[in-house]
Amino acid sequence: MRSGTAVAEQSESRPGGDATRVPTVIADELHIVYRVNGGPRGKGSATAALNRLIRRKAPAGMREVHAVKGVSFTAYRGEAIGLIGSNGSGKSTLLKAVAGLLPAERGKVYTDGQPSLLGVNAALMNDLTGERNVILGGLAMGMTREQIRSRYQSIVDFSGINEKGDFITLPMRTYSSGMAARLRFSIAAAKDHDVLMIDEALATGDRKFQKRSEARIRELRKEAGTVFLVSHNNKSIRDTCERTLWLERGELVMDGSTDEVLKAYEKETGK
């Protein structure tokens, strides 16, 4: 990946590049391929991962899954971009590639700043209390202990997990999946991000929490960040994002205004 000036130069050199806007993410003909063992029903393994990393030829019995196929787009600072598509369309894989968690088979991803990926399965320590996880999660995102201390109460209040008891002092294993996801989002949202990628996190709370989350995303955009939101809830996309990417079978079907893309998506899928 490249950052800073390289991203700006790459954006301006592409057809239609807009030098008056600051690009934060450029995907340039990006292809992501998984290699898994065991034929059609096989599972992934350490060997498969190693083969992918060192680009060895796939051995017999190894299956390739072409998860992202030649996707190109440019994201700009201050944008909130929705990602839609059916299950298995490549949305989560694309975010992982932008975050630097998956290598490109072909093509490139350029980023300006540090992308942060938040998913409903983001790891916190189940045997530790919510309080300890707030501290560890904040440190993992690069916040100082002083920043965590100053934002701690707002993180707890934002999550709402203490509204019906002192759950923040209990181990995470005692939380419902919705409570845990709300705490994850609250920790991530406490920091200003260059690029924040949210994978279905807003689908886990009640409408009250979703409204708080959507308001926070708008704040992050105003603070010059870029937000990507994966969701199957079209209303959340409409309420939060002005631009949307539609993926199907790893290919970019449409990239445009949220209203335009969602109308086409709903007409095609009936969703």
Buried (B, 14 or more C-beta within 10 A) or exposed (E): BBBEEBBBBBBEEBEEBEEEBBBBBBBBEBBBBBBBBEEEEBEBBEEBEEBBEEEEEBEEEBBEEBBBBBBEBBBBBBBBBBBBBBEBBBBBBBBBBBBEEBEBBEBEBBBBBEBBBBBBEBEBEEEBBBBBBBBBBBEBBEBEEEBBEEBBEEBBEBBBBBEEEEBBEBBBEEBEEBBBBBBBBBBBBBBEBBBBBBBBBBBBBEEEBBEBBBEBBBEBBEEBBBBBBBBBBBEBBBBBBBBBBBBBBBBBBBBEEBEEBBEBBEEEEEE
